[in-house]
Each structure stands twice: as structure tokens, then as C-alpha cells.
């Protein structure tokens, strides 16, 4: 079973691996919908979504580890 520390490290590394792609996509996609943003604004938007993603991934990882430990999975 994975420790909590390893879970958060894996989740952060996994999320950061997509951070640059998400930032670039934000800068490319939002203008298609009429939202003209600066690189700094795109970065801030990406940071917000990244933080939410880390929390979400950590929650699900810990839940599945708990279910596995109880023999449910």
C-alpha cells in the first residue's frame, strides 16, 4: 500500500507534468471563445485548476487505498 506522503508526491508530479500543456492550451483555447487573456492571467487560471486537480487526485487516491485496505477492492 502506498503511504500518504508517496500519494501526494505522485499526485503533484503527475499534475505538474500536464501544467505546461494546460497553460499553453489555456492561452490558445480561451481566445477562440472571445476571452483575450495575457500569459500571466493564463498562468493564474492554470494554477487554480492545478490546485483543484491535486486535491481531487489526492482525495480519490486515499479513498481507493482505504477501500483496498478494508478488502472492498
C-alpha positions in Angstrom: 0.0 0.0 0.0 1.2 3.5 -0.8 1.9 5.9 2.0 0.1 9.3 2.2 3.4 11.0 1.5 4.0 9.0 -1.6 0.4 9.6 -2.7 0.8 13.4 -2.6 4.2 13.3 -4.3 2.9 11.1 -7.1 -0.2 13.3 -7.5 1.8 16.5 -7.6 4.3 15.1 -10.1 1.5 13.7 -12.3 -0.3 17.1 -12.2 2.8 19.2 -12.9 3.6 17.0 -15.9 0.5 18.5 -17.5 0.9 22.0 -16.2 2.7 23.5 -19.1 0.4 21.8 -21.6 -2.6 23.2 -19.7 -1.1 26.7 -19.7 -0.5 26.6 -23.4 -3.9 25.2 -24.1 -5.5 28.0 -21.9 -3.7 30.6 -23.9 -4.8 29.0 -27.2 -8.4 28.0 -26.4 -9.8 30.9 -24.4 -9.3 33.4 -27.3 -11.3 31.0 -29.5 -14.2 31.8 -27.2 -13.6 35.5 -27.2 -11.6 35.7 -24.0 -8.4 37.6 -24.7 -6.0 37.0 -21.8 -2.4 37.7 -21.0 0.2 35.0 -20.3 0.0 36.0 -16.6 -3.7 35.6 -16.5 -3.5 32.2 -18.2 -0.9 31.2 -15.7 -3.1 32.2 -12.8 -6.1 30.3 -14.3 -3.8 27.2 -14.8 -2.6 27.4 -11.2 -6.2 27.5 -9.9 -7.1 24.4 -11.9 -3.9 22.6 -10.9 -4.5 23.1 -7.2 -8.1 21.8 -7.6 -6.7 18.8 -9.6 -4.1 18.0 -6.9 -6.8 18.0 -4.2 -9.1 15.9 -6.3 -6.5 13.3 -7.2 -5.2 13.0 -3.6 -8.8 12.5 -2.3 -9.5 9.7 -4.8 -6.1 8.0 -4.2 -6.6 8.0 -0.4 -10.2 6.7 -0.8 -9.2 3.8 -3.0 -6.3 3.0 -0.7 -8.7 2.9 2.2 -11.1 0.7 0.3 -8.3 -1.6 -0.7 -7.1 -1.9 2.9 -10.6 -2.8 4.0 -10.8 -5.5 1.4 -13.6 -3.9 -0.6 -11.5 -3.6 -3.7 
